[in-house]
Amino acid sequence: MLFLIVAAVMIMNMLIALLSNIYQLVEENAYDEWCYRKACLIKTYYNYHPVPVPFNIITLSIKLIYMIFSKLNPKRFKPCQEKRKDEQESIKQELTRVAKFLNADYLAEFGNFLPLQESPEEKILKRNQRLLRQIVREVYSEETKLNERCDWEIVNKARTVLMENQRMYILKCDNCDKAENIQKQCIHSVRYKHKLSEETPGFEVLIEFAGTKRRFGIGLTSKWYGNRYPGWREDSVGYHADTGRIHDKESHQFGRQLGASIQAIDPFPYTGDMIGCNVKFDDKKDDEYLVQFTRNRRLVGEARAKPDNLFPFVTMAYPEIKLLFRFVKKGESGFKNNTELSNQNEVDRLSKEIGVIKEICLRQNEKMEQLLMHVYRSMPSDEKQWNETAMV
């Protein structure tokens, strides 16, 4: 009797836990389900007439009369039609601009990945990121020598950038919270006072915290470059973390993605990643030096910069971003070969060769089978019987 009571209590607890879990899952997915159903409803009734039957006869009749009069007297109705077209065009442009900024926000927050639901894996990822932010500065500080000298200058004094030794971050200013800056980013920029040289051919930035939106960029500019992203003008080159694109004089407006000659790795940096900018002074073409942008010291893009446009430049447009910077001295390894990818390419090449050899062997086997069948058919009947008996 006691065993039955304990079993009943355990079954009741299991049912309660199961119902609680189901309720929690339903509660978490309720908003997404509501958004999906609303989108389906809007899409279903998008092409329907807004006035229900039979009252839509009145509106359709008015519309028909208007079309007839507009055909009979086009000069009178033409200004109204042009005005309506202009309004529709302006609305279309505004929606296109909003969609562009929404796409930029999505890329800045999620990159090339789909957003994850709140799950144990995501919680573990967030906890690991918090732990990484605590230890990444200590690890980075061991590699570099901190100094109190600061040769970075703020481009716009109204939009300051705070610097502590080699740590760089921004605080919210009055312009960050304004409504017009939701679409137009509040940019904070700093420029180094000295150009890169053969003794110091590059610099690296370690992302202590990328924030929910990776709105920052690094690059090289001229001495008089303004408060904007590097690469937006012809006298600069830049690598933008929120889009993963390289901007230079040839593609300063929209930037360009990785080319076919660049090994395909994820161009979007995250917390704990290191992005770098290195100048190859031994590679000069048309009075322009080769500039290489790296992620975790692996090549992600290349550009060309003139000798007067080699001032290091860092731009941040989101208050949560925190960066650590260092300069690469001559002889230091600011760029390493992608050994893993080269090994994978070698494996792929060998696999292709093995596949070709297998195809050749299969063709040779088919030819051999055809030859044996031809020989077998040309044999006398008594020899065929003897061979079959011997094989058995």
Summary of the structure (lengths in Angstrom):
residues: 392
radius of gyration: 33.3
end to end distance: 70.9
largest distance: 104.9
contacts: 1014
relative contact order: 0.09
helix: 45%
strand: 20%
